[in-house]
């Protein structure tokens, strides 16, 4: 998760975008490199200097200095942002700030880690359009820059779709695990009542089939509702169907 300790100077909102901040067609892509490793920055600078369609807009050695660069200079088209600089998630924190204050700037995250959580955290930030591992060949980074510059002109890029899919899957995963935990807390009787409700039986019919007082069934249903923090058994049944957990009943 992104730390809340990252504090940047307040950024005044721009009322308009200057024309010199808009990359015109057939003009070089402006790139800001934000990385705390001087050797890597120099290597990226050399790689970019060999391209006619990409230019170096500037350099930063931390997330904070990247944000300050944007405050005082024409905006670049793309930022190559290292994730780990002043802290393990310094780049992610800076990306979140930039995404809110400078949404027209696209960010490519650079990292040595290729774990699922890092990828997910990156793609949850709207400005982050790609994710490149530092061990990749230089031409892979150039390809990512060009692709992101093109995608920024589109209404809905492939990476935006991917970010949505990451968020959807993560939300479903959390809902699924939470639901399983709640269902595991049901008593055998409550599970039976819920199963009968799914078959369309009323509370009175369930009481008759189980040969108990209707008030007893109502009390057991109320106990179920409290466990799920809902008001109707239909809400629990909808959850079962949405997560395709019918086989549990």
C-alpha angles and dihedrals in degrees: 000000000000113000118242091213094083108107124183128182113271109274116218111229114243114232092207141009115248116235091239088060094060116086107228121212115280093015120120119273109250113225131191116201115210112184133127094217109090093198093055092045091053091048092051091046091054091048092051093045089063092060124086093199098049128060133187110246095182148302135256131185098204142022090256093054090048090056090047091051090057091049093058107028140054107281118260120225095232136020122205098210124190112216097213114053123115087002137007091269101026092123093051091050092050091046090055091052092046092047091059099040102033106026092163090068118088122214132208112196117222119202146150090222124082101181125139096244093053091049091048094048090050096050092047087071109082095216092055107095101166145011123218129185113226093232090065118111116266091247089059089058091048090050090052091051093051093045093049092047089054093044091053088067092054125087093226118014126197090252092054088055089048092050090051090050092050090051093046093049092046091050091048091047091053092045091049094051093045091049092050090051091051094046090051088061093059117107119233089255093051091049090052092049091049091049091052090048089054088055089058100256120150124232090256092050091050090051091051093047091050093040095233135119116281089233089061091056091046090053091050091048091050089052089053092049091053091052090054096037092232135123103223136038087229088070090057091047091050088053091051091052095044091053093039093236096142091119089068088068 
